[in-house]
Amino acid sequence: MASMTGAQALVRSLAREGVEVVFALPGVQIMDAFDALHDEPGIRLVTVRHEQSTTFMADGYARTTGKVGVGLVVPGPGALNATAGLGTAYATSSPVLLICGQIESYNLGKERGALHEVEDLQDVFRPITKWCSRIMSVEAIPEGVHEAMRRLGTGRPRPVELEVPWDVLPRQGDAELPEAEVFPGQPPDPSKIQEAADLLANARRPLIWAGGGAIRGDASHEVAELADALNAPVITTHQGKGIIPETSPLSLGTFYSGHGPGQRTLPQCDVILAVGSRLHLTPKVSWAFQPHQKLIHIDADPEELGRNHATSVGIVADSKVGLRALLQKLEGGSSEWSPAELAAIKDDTYREIEGMAPLQVEIIETLRRELEDDAIVVAGTTDVGYWSYLAFPVLRPHSYLTSSYFATLGFSFPTAVGAKIGNPHRQVVALCGDGGFMYGVPDLTTAVQERANLVSLVFNNGSYGASLSDQQTRFGGREHGTRFHNPDFARMAESFGAVGVKLGGPAELGGALRDALKADAPVVIDVPMPVLTPPFQITPRGLA
């Protein structure tokens, strides 16, 4: 054991566990931790301008690097501001650690009105974390950090939260730093694997349905190998995009809001292998999973098995480990899918999407032409973002981020900053609506300061577009509270030290994006847009 302060124990434990970046906003209860970070050269401190950005940036960093993303905030308002990003990390199963300062230990539970007091703060975090804990002594800090890493590194990697009271951080104590561990993936039940292998070997029309858990489990090679072995097409959720290149003949595309290749494919399937997906199909469509079909479901979270659809074989396992075991047991297959048939399904689906959203698809095709294969795209809650779920071909895993079912307005820009900080040599583009972009504008200064040279496309229609479209359709055109005044985004970006570009229309995007990707500074491109209809406001075929 060695004598150290609580803050030193915290920072040295993070460094020992391999943490390289901490996204933080200072405040009195955590200044001892800032001071300790000053003496830890292995950890980069990124100071943000709003606490929500600590967890958004940590999420973007985590999902694109495979490392743990760490945020550090004060209790009370700081912690509450961070909950939007933490809830998003929960929805996307992202390994984010939020460290919160806390009021003095002797004031806990007293409701005296201590600075930044919330009673009980952990009640806020329990619904949006996998685990949360309060550390009350210097000696307990290293083990608390190690346990947080164990929780993040095993099973479903949802976020965790640690709290350390203000007076514990400067306190001197004896602490021992445990060694970092590499946690093995959860192995499957061999009998379940054999049962699944037998079903797949005899399937005439097998299908692989891949969700975000397959991406998070780093199972790209296994999904590709299994698809080839079975001659099975792959459909993904928007969280699972890129599990195999979407240019592959076996990749049919994405299911989203009742649209995509599922309506042409699922009714023909006899065996469906779902990997790392909640299987929550919204809206409910008549052509979705049927009782006569055999559903094999592999997931690291046992609570997901059978939650939304009855399974023939439910396998609790990390996606990579489970699929590798399945490949070892699989003895061929007899798939009847033909290359021509799959190509026709893919082409027909794309033409249908293009017919519903011609301008959006044109913009998305421009993006794909201008971006490198491993470019990171963060699709925000904006019309082009929604349509990119269906129309943007993702070519690499860990290169396409959404906010999943949380659908967090304001998510895309700060998340993209975190992704760029974690991947400085990769292109990073944030697809932002004008409403959502304004949530994170202060952190343009963070992007400039940290030389995070991402490109933000701000699709500008002067409104909360999806809500305005909803009023125009469901509410008979009774517009109210959905239009707003915008700043000049290009001039605003320039005032922050970024590059600002104002387009005359979407047709100018290609050249502007080409130049922006070469810039030695963050770039904001203002793209004027009409109010358009998102996919979830278009009734899909076969609505049940």
PAZADREN-119714 format. One line per 3 residues: number of its first residue (from 1); their letters; for each residue z, y, x of C-alpha. Coordinates in steps of 0.05 Angstrom, whole numbers. Example, Ala and Ser with C-alpha at 12.3 -4.5 7.8 and 13.67 -1.06 7.14 Angstrom:
BEGIN
1	AS	156 -90 246 | 143 -21 273
***
This chain:
BEGIN
1	MAS	0 0 0 | -11 72 21 | 22 136 -1
4	MTG	-24 183 -39 | -26 229 -99 | -50 206 -166
7	AQA	-113 247 -158 | -127 215 -91 | -115 146 -121
10	LVR	-164 162 -177 | -220 188 -132 | -211 135 -78
13	SLA	-212 81 -131 | -277 108 -160 | -308 109 -90
16	REG	-283 38 -76 | -316 15 -141 | -383 44 -119
19	VEV	-384 108 -160 | -433 157 -129 | -437 214 -180
22	VFA	-386 247 -226 | -409 295 -281 | -352 343 -296
25	LPG	-329 410 -322 | -265 437 -291 | -201 455 -326
28	VQI	-128 460 -309 | -107 388 -324 | -160 359 -277
31	MDA	-161 408 -219 | -122 360 -175 | -179 311 -185
34	FDA	-230 364 -166 | -190 378 -103 | -190 304 -86
37	LHD	-265 300 -98 | -272 354 -45 | -247 304 7
40	EPG	-291 246 -17 | -361 253 14 | -386 190 -20
43	IRL	-382 220 -89 | -428 276 -112 | -395 325 -161
46	VTV	-443 353 -213 | -411 411 -250 | -440 422 -320
49	RHE	-438 480 -368 | -416 443 -431 | -372 381 -436
52	QST	-422 345 -481 | -468 343 -420 | -418 303 -379
55	TFM	-428 242 -422 | -502 253 -438 | -518 260 -364
58	ADG	-474 201 -347 | -512 160 -399 | -581 180 -372
61	YAR	-557 165 -301 | -528 97 -321 | -587 71 -362
64	TTG	-639 88 -309 | -601 67 -246 | -561 7 -271
67	KVG	-498 40 -243 | -437 64 -280 | -442 136 -304
70	VGL	-377 176 -298 | -355 238 -336 | -292 279 -323
73	VVP	-263 329 -374 | -199 362 -396 | -164 336 -459
76	GPG	-169 368 -527 | -233 410 -534 | -263 382 -470
79	ALN	-253 311 -493 | -277 326 -564 | -340 360 -537
82	ATA	-355 297 -497 | -353 251 -558 | -426 262 -579
85	GLG	-451 234 -513 | -398 180 -512 | -417 159 -583
88	TAY	-490 156 -561 | -471 112 -502 | -434 67 -550
91	ATS	-495 62 -595 | -540 47 -535 | -492 -1 -500
94	SPV	-490 43 -438 | -439 34 -382 | -406 103 -384
97	LLI	-335 116 -360 | -303 180 -387 | -240 203 -350
100	CGQ	-198 252 -389 | -141 294 -364 | -82 294 -411
103	IES	-24 340 -426 | 41 331 -386 | 72 262 -395
106	YNL	137 292 -419 | 101 328 -476 | 63 267 -502
109	GKE	79 252 -574 | 122 315 -582 | 70 359 -617
112	RGA	98 421 -583 | 31 455 -578 | 19 440 -505
115	LHE	-46 466 -476 | -105 425 -502 | -59 378 -540
118	VED	-89 329 -590 | -43 277 -621 | -65 221 -612
121	LQD	-128 232 -570 | -142 158 -562 | -150 152 -638
124	VFR	-213 194 -629 | -241 148 -575 | -226 79 -603
127	PIT	-285 77 -651 | -335 98 -597 | -310 59 -537
130	KWC	-304 -14 -518 | -235 -1 -488 | -191 59 -474
133	SRI	-125 66 -436 | -74 117 -414 | -47 112 -343
136	MSV	24 136 -334 | 37 126 -259 | 4 135 -192
139	EAI	13 61 -176 | -24 41 -239 | -86 84 -228
142	PEG	-126 37 -182 | -116 -23 -227 | -134 20 -288
145	VHE	-199 41 -256 | -214 -31 -235 | -201 -56 -305
148	AMR	-248 -2 -333 | -302 -28 -285 | -289 -99 -307
151	RLG	-297 -80 -380 | -362 -43 -363 | -388 -100 -321
154	TGR	-376 -158 -370 | -402 -173 -439 | -434 -116 -477
157	PRP	-431 -55 -431 | -405 -3 -480 | -368 59 -454
160	VEL	-294 61 -436 | -244 118 -430 | -185 130 -385
163	EVP	-132 184 -392 | -86 210 -337 | -31 260 -354
166	WDV	-33 326 -317 | 32 316 -280 | 12 246 -255
169	LPR	-47 272 -215 | -7 313 -163 | 50 264 -161
172	QGD	60 224 -96 | 65 149 -99 | 47 83 -66
175	AEL	-19 53 -89 | -63 -5 -68 | -138 -2 -79
178	PEA	-168 -68 -103 | -235 -89 -76 | -296 -78 -121
181	EVF	-322 -140 -155 | -390 -164 -177 | -380 -194 -246
184	PGQ	-425 -254 -261 | -463 -255 -326 | -433 -294 -384
187	PPD	-463 -365 -384 | -486 -397 -449 | -464 -461 -482
190	PSK	-511 -515 -454 | -516 -551 -520 | -539 -487 -555
193	IQE	-591 -476 -500 | -618 -547 -510 | -622 -537 -585
196	AAD	-660 -472 -576 | -707 -503 -525 | -723 -559 -573
199	LLA	-740 -510 -628 | -784 -469 -583 | -820 -529 -554
202	NAR	-842 -550 -623 | -858 -481 -650 | -929 -467 -674
205	RPL	-920 -392 -681 | -862 -370 -637 | -844 -296 -629
208	IWA	-797 -260 -581 | -759 -201 -610 | -728 -160 -554
211	GGG	-677 -105 -562 | -639 -58 -517 | -593 -113 -494
214	AIR	-651 -147 -459 | -664 -82 -420 | -590 -71 -406
217	GDA	-584 -144 -383 | -642 -134 -334 | -679 -192 -366
220	SHE	-750 -165 -358 | -775 -221 -313 | -744 -275 -357
223	VAE	-775 -247 -421 | -843 -243 -387 | -837 -313 -360
226	LAD	-815 -342 -426 | -870 -305 -464 | -922 -335 -416
229	ALN	-892 -405 -420 | -893 -404 -496 | -955 -361 -506
232	APV	-909 -322 -551 | -921 -249 -571 | -866 -198 -559
235	ITT	-842 -145 -607 | -788 -96 -586 | -742 -47 -617
238	HQG	-748 24 -590 | -688 9 -546 | -724 -52 -518
241	KGI	-789 -16 -500 | -814 -34 -430 | -781 -103 -427
244	IPE	-851 -126 -410 | -909 -76 -398 | -935 -54 -465
247	TSP	-1005 -61 -437 | -994 -136 -433 | -1036 -178 -482
250	LSL	-971 -210 -505 | -936 -144 -520 | -952 -125 -591
253	GTF	-910 -61 -594 | -848 -35 -628 | -815 -42 -695
256	YSG	-788 24 -721 | -770 45 -792 | -813 -9 -823
259	HGP	-875 8 -782 | -907 -30 -725 | -935 -100 -713
262	GQR	-881 -138 -751 | -915 -134 -818 | -976 -170 -790
265	TLP	-937 -218 -746 | -870 -238 -774 | -895 -273 -838
268	QCD	-934 -321 -794 | -876 -341 -749 | -838 -406 -753
271	VIL	-789 -394 -695 | -763 -326 -673 | -724 -315 -609
274	AVG	-684 -250 -613 | -653 -224 -549 | -603 -167 -544
277	SRL	-616 -138 -613 | -572 -122 -672 | -630 -144 -718
280	HLT	-615 -87 -765 | -682 -73 -796 | -683 -6 -832
283	PKV	-712 0 -883 | -709 -70 -910 | -780 -97 -915
286	SWA	-804 -159 -952 | -840 -186 -890 | -778 -188 -846
289	FQP	-739 -250 -825 | -743 -304 -878 | -695 -362 -892
292	HQK	-747 -415 -876 | -757 -387 -806 | -715 -412 -748
295	LIH	-678 -353 -716 | -650 -362 -646 | -606 -304 -627
298	IDA	-581 -291 -556 | -531 -234 -548 | -473 -216 -502
301	DPE	-433 -192 -563 | -411 -251 -606 | -400 -204 -665
304	ELG	-474 -191 -670 | -492 -263 -682 | -504 -272 -756
307	RNH	-482 -200 -773 | -549 -179 -803 | -588 -245 -808
310	ATS	-567 -317 -811 | -583 -354 -746 | -606 -425 -735
313	VGI	-579 -422 -663 | -531 -368 -640 | -521 -363 -565
316	VAD	-467 -318 -534 | -493 -300 -465 | -517 -243 -422
319	SKV	-592 -238 -436 | -614 -253 -364 | -568 -313 -356
322	GLR	-584 -340 -425 | -659 -335 -417 | -657 -365 -347
325	ALL	-619 -425 -375 | -669 -431 -431 | -728 -430 -383
328	QKL	-697 -487 -343 | -692 -530 -405 | -759 -512 -437
331	EGG	-812 -566 -432 | -877 -532 -452 | -898 -507 -520
334	SSE	-954 -514 -570 | -966 -443 -593 | -1026 -431 -638
337	WSP	-1031 -356 -624 | -1099 -339 -596 | -1113 -280 -550
340	AEL	-1164 -252 -599 | -1115 -256 -656 | -1060 -220 -618
343	AAI	-1109 -167 -594 | -1132 -154 -666 | -1060 -147 -690
346	KDD	-1046 -97 -634 | -1109 -57 -646 | -1100 -55 -722
349	TYR	-1028 -33 -714 | -1047 23 -666 | -1103 48 -712
352	EIE	-1054 50 -770 | -1004 91 -730 | -1059 137 -706
355	GMA	-1081 147 -778 | -1011 166 -800 | -999 214 -741
358	PLQ	-1064 235 -707 | -1037 297 -672 | -974 263 -648
361	VEI	-1013 204 -621 | -1061 251 -584 | -1001 284 -550
364	IET	-971 217 -533 | -1037 192 -503 | -1038 255 -460
367	LRR	-968 239 -435 | -987 168 -416 | -1049 192 -379
370	ELE	-1011 243 -338 | -949 203 -321 | -939 151 -267
373	DDA	-923 80 -289 | -849 86 -273 | -839 155 -302
376	IVV	-776 163 -344 | -787 189 -414 | -727 211 -456
379	AGT	-748 212 -529 | -706 261 -568 | -696 266 -643
382	TDV	-761 305 -654 | -825 285 -688 | -865 269 -625
385	GYW	-803 231 -600 | -801 189 -662 | -875 173 -660
388	SYL	-869 156 -586 | -826 97 -607 | -889 68 -638
391	AFP	-945 97 -597 | -922 109 -525 | -937 49 -480
394	VLR	-877 38 -434 | -896 1 -370 | -829 -10 -335
397	PHS	-759 -28 -358 | -705 26 -352 | -757 81 -360
400	YLT	-753 99 -434 | -690 125 -467 | -672 139 -540
403	SSY	-606 152 -574 | -613 89 -616 | -581 89 -685
406	FAT	-538 149 -667 | -601 193 -669 | -564 248 -632
409	LGF	-594 318 -638 | -589 352 -571 | -589 286 -532
412	SFP	-655 288 -495 | -650 346 -446 | -581 333 -414
415	TAV	-594 258 -414 | -659 271 -376 | -621 314 -326
418	GAK	-574 256 -312 | -634 209 -305 | -667 256 -255
421	IGN	-604 263 -214 | -601 187 -210 | -675 180 -195
424	PHR	-697 241 -155 | -763 211 -134 | -786 190 -203
427	QVV	-820 235 -255 | -774 251 -313 | -797 282 -379
430	ALC	-754 301 -438 | -786 304 -507 | -746 357 -543
433	GDG	-749 392 -610 | -735 466 -610 | -672 455 -650
436	GFM	-645 400 -606 | -664 434 -541 | -619 493 -557
439	YGV	-558 448 -555 | -564 439 -480 | -595 504 -457
442	PDL	-535 525 -413 | -547 464 -370 | -614 490 -348
445	TTA	-571 524 -296 | -544 455 -276 | -614 428 -269
448	VQE	-634 487 -225 | -571 483 -183 | -577 408 -173
451	RAN	-652 412 -160 | -664 364 -218 | -738 378 -225
454	LVS	-751 347 -293 | -801 371 -344 | -777 389 -414
457	LVF	-829 391 -469 | -802 435 -526 | -842 422 -589
460	NNG	-834 488 -625 | -842 492 -700 | -786 541 -714
463	SYG	-747 491 -756 | -705 429 -761 | -771 395 -774
466	ASL	-750 328 -803 | -701 362 -851 | -754 414 -871
469	SDQ	-804 358 -883 | -752 324 -926 | -744 387 -968
472	QTR	-819 393 -975 | -826 322 -1001 | -762 297 -1034
475	FGG	-738 365 -1058 | -802 395 -1085 | -811 446 -1030
478	REH	-743 479 -1041 | -733 502 -969 | -664 525 -951
481	GTR	-628 530 -884 | -679 491 -844 | -721 547 -811
484	FHN	-694 590 -754 | -712 642 -702 | -726 618 -632
487	PDF	-722 654 -565 | -782 657 -520 | -769 590 -486
490	ARM	-814 604 -426 | -781 672 -411 | -713 642 -422
493	AES	-727 586 -372 | -750 637 -321 | -685 675 -330
496	FGA	-647 612 -310 | -688 602 -247 | -731 548 -278
499	VGV	-806 550 -290 | -827 570 -360 | -895 555 -391
502	KLG	-918 577 -460 | -978 540 -488 | -1027 565 -540
505	GPA	-1030 497 -572 | -1020 422 -559 | -1091 416 -531
508	ELG	-1068 453 -468 | -1013 403 -453 | -1050 358 -404
511	GAL	-1063 410 -351 | -995 443 -360 | -959 377 -352
514	RDA	-1000 360 -291 | -979 425 -257 | -907 419 -281
517	LKA	-898 351 -249 | -915 381 -182 | -866 439 -188
520	DAP	-806 447 -142 | -760 467 -200 | -744 446 -271
523	VVI	-800 464 -319 | -796 481 -393 | -862 477 -431
526	DVP	-863 510 -500 | -912 471 -544 | -926 504 -611
529	MPV	-929 453 -667 | -937 450 -742 | -884 417 -785
532	LTP	-903 343 -787 | -877 281 -822 | -835 232 -782
535	PFQ	-844 156 -789 | -781 146 -829 | -808 192 -885
538	ITP	-871 150 -893 | -862 89 -937 | -881 26 -899
541	RGL	-921 -30 -928 | -880 -86 -960 | -818 -44 -974
544	A	-769 -92 -1006
***
